[in-house]
Amino acid sequence: MNKKLRVGILGGTGMVGQRFIALLENHPWFEVTTIAASPRSAGKTYEECVAGRWKMDTPIPESVKGIVVKNVQDVEAVASEVDFCFSAVDMSKDAIRAIEEEYARTETPVVSNNSAHRWTPDVPMIIPEINPEHSAVIEFQKKRLGTTRGFIAVKPNCSIQSYTPALAAWKEFEPYQAVVSTYQAISGAGKTFKDWPEMNGNIIPYIGGEEEKSEKEPLRIFGHIENGVIVPGDGITITSQCIRVPVLYGHTATAFVNFRKNPTKEQLVQALRDFSGVPQKENLPSAPKQFIQYL
């Protein structure tokens, strides 16, 4: 790629927005050129906005410190400066759905970390190694939105990314039932231990709304496109329990899986090691060389 794409971060001052900015530092394809946030941040430099509340382990990238933050509600102004946006806005789900569609209608592609559009029928929810073919539904979405270039794509709940790849790797053995427990880091709630000191040495045995996501979102990942929408798969039943644990980064999951076939341990391990997808085949710069590690 000869010229980097101009990236906008919607909700760039929050923890997820900060993570986007940290991950995109020195990216070979993308350059953060625009940051948008709430009206109270608009007009200040990014360094001023996150002073005292930068939550990443690495320093604020020099390349973004002087960017003057825009009001995320000034959709046309933000969209005019970027090739596409990553969305991490902190609003109600209805407000997120509305503003992400508003950006898409300016012919700006939106890749969202939010959950608001995960069940919009023509919005793909993608783990690139598993269901890249779901991107085909974007053409139907663009017809609905009246766009030629603008669209929305989303990522799934962060905790399902721990066990859903394993289930995908084991597809040939026909898994039909999984009992899953997730142990979710406090960063998943947008917190650090400084923000949430009572989590030191503590656990919360129930996270509202997480169990439904953990049970249903993998089915959408395993689904198919039919009549312009994504139809969830029905080949596996997932039961989950979701627990908040005193860890800063990194979710863990345990999964007890029943198969219609009878694979050996060696077959299961080999399937994990052999599993890869489009990001590995294309050698994408942010993709892990080995998608699933068996240790």
N, C-alpha and C positions, 0 to 999 in steps of 0.2 A: 504494500500500500504506500503510494508516493506521498500522499497528503493525509495528515491525521484528521479524523472526524471531530467536529466540534460538539462537545457533550455538555448538556445542562443537567444540573442536579436539583431536582425539586424537593424541598425539605432538607436542604444541605446542611443546616446547623444542628440537626438532631443526631442521635447516635448512629442510625443507619446511614444517614447522609454523610456523616464523617467517615464511616467505613467505606462508602463508595469513593470518596475523595482520596482516602489513604490507598485503596487498592488500585486506583487509576493513576497514581503518581508514576511518571516515566513509562506509561503504557505505550507500546509501539504503534498502536492504531488510533487511540483515543486521547483527546486533550480536553480537560475541564476548562471551559471558557466562560461559563455562566452558572451562577448559583442563585437560586430563588428560595425564599423562606417567607415567614409571616411578615405582616406589615411592620411589626416592631423591630425587625431586623433590617428591613429595607433601607437603603441609603448608607449603611455602614459598611466598612470593609469586612471581609470574611474574618480576618484576624481579630477585629474588634468584637464581632458577633460571638465568637467561640472562646474569647478570653476567659480563663478560669473554668471553662466547662468542655475543653477538648478532652475526649475520653479514650482516644487511641493511645497505644503504647509508643507509637512513632510520632515524631514532631509534625506539626502542621506543615504540609508541603509549601515550599517557598513560592511555587508557581501560582498558588491560590490566595495567599495572604492578602494581596492587594486588590483582589476582585471585589467590586462594590456589589453587595447583595441586592437582588431585585425582589419586588413583591410578587410572590407566586401567583397572585390573582391577576397580575398584568400579563395575561396569557400571550397576547400578540407580541408584546415587547420582548418577552423571554424567548418565544418561539422563533422570532426573527433572527436570533443570534446563534442558533444551534442547528445541528444536523439531526440530533435525536436527544431524548431525555431519559435519565434514570429517575424514577419517582420513589421518594421516601417520605411523602407528606404525612403529617400527623393531624388528621381531621376525622370527622365521623365518616362511616363507610359511604353514606349517601353523598357527602361532599366530595370524597375521594373519587367515587365513580363519575360524578359530574365533571370535576376539573380534569381528570385524566382524559375523558372523552373530548373535552373542550380543546385540550392540547392536540389530541389526535386529529381533530377537525381542522387544525391549522396546517395539516400535512406534516406533522411532527411525530415520528414514531416514539412511543412511550414504552419503556421496559420497567415494570413496576415490582417493587418489593412488597407492596401492600396486598392485603387479602381481599379488598373490595370487589375486584373483578374476577376472582378465582372461579366463580360459578356463573359468570356471564357466558351463555352457551357458545358464542362465537369468538371468545377470547382464549387463546391457547395458554395453558399452564404447563410449562416445559421444564423437564430435566434433560438437557441436550443429549446426553448419552442414551436416554431411554426412549423418548418420544418426539424426536425432531420433526417427524412427519405431521404432527399436529399443527405446525406452522402453516399448512395449506389452508386451514380454516380462516386465516387472515383475509383471504380474498373475499370471502362471504362477509366478514366484518366490515371491510372497506366499502362494500356495496351498501350496508346498513348505515354507515357513517357518512356516506357520500364523499369519500376520499379516494385519492389515487395513490398516495404514499403514506398517509398517517394511519396508525393502528396502535393497539395496545396488546402487549404480551406480558405475562406475569410468571413469577416463580412460585413454587409451592411453599407451604409451611416449612420452616427450617428443620424441624425435628424429623419430618418424614424422609428427609434426604439421607438419613442415616441407614434406614432399613429398606426403603423402596428400591434402591439399586441392587441390593442382594436378592430381593424377590424377583426383580427383572432378570438378574443373572441366572436364576434357577428356574426360569420359565419352562424349559424343556422337561423338567421333572413334575410339572403341573401342581404347584402349591395351591391349596384350596382353603386353608385356614391358617391364620397367624394370630397369636396372642402377644401383644407388644407392650413393653413398658419403656417410656422415655424418661430420661433424667436430664432436665433442661437447665442450661446455664442461665445466670441472671442477665446476661447480655441480651438474651432473647426477649426480655421484658424492657429493654432499653436502659438497663441500670448497670452501675458499677457498685462495688462494695462501699465506696464513698457515699453514693446516693442511697444505698440500702443497707446500712450497717447491721440491721437486725437479721440479715441473711447469713452473717458469719456463724458457722457452726449450727445452722438451722436447715430444715427442709420444709417445703409446703407440699402436702400429699395430693393436692388437687389444683389444677390450673383451668379456670373457667374457659370453656370453648375449645380447648386444645384436643380433648378426646375425640370430638366429632371431626375435627380437621384430620387427626391422625388416622381415623378409620375410613374417611370418605375420599380424601384427596388422592391417595394412591390409586383408587379406582378410576378417577378421572385421568390420571397419568396413563393407566393401562387401557383407556377407552379408545374409541375410534370416531372418525368423522362420518356423519350421516346426515344428509339433507341440510348441509351448511352449519351444523352444530356438532359439538363433541358429546358423544354418548358415553357415559362411564362404563367401564368393564364390570362384569358380574361373576368372574371366575374365582374370586377369593373373598372370604369374609375375614375382616380384621377387627379384633377387639383390643382396646388400648387402655392404658392407665398412664397419666402424665404427671410427673413430679418435678417440682422446682428444687434444685440442689445448690449448695454453696460453692459453685464453680463459676469463674468469670466468663470464660469462653469455651465453646465446644459442647454440643449435646451428645449424649450417649443413649443407646437403645439396646434392649435385649428383645429377642424375638424367638418364640417357639412356633415352629412351622410344621404343618402336616402336608404331605405330598401324596398325590394319587399314585405316582410311581414310587419306587423304593431305591433312591440313590444311596451310594456309599458315601462315607465321609470324604474319601479321596475325590470322588466325582464332584461333590459340592465345593470342595476347596479349589479344584481345578477350574470349575465354572466361574468362580469369583475372580481368579487370577486372569482368566482369558477374556473376561468381559470388558468391552470398550465400545466406543461409539464414534460419532462424527467428529467431536472435538479432538479425539486422539488421532483419528485418520487424517484430519486436516492439520494436525500439529498446531492448534490454536494457542496463542501465546499465554493465555491464562489457564489453560486446561492442564490437569495433572497428567503426567506421562502414563502412570499406572492408576487407573480410575479407582479400583478397589484393591486395597492392601490386605493380604491375609498374613497376620503376624504369628 
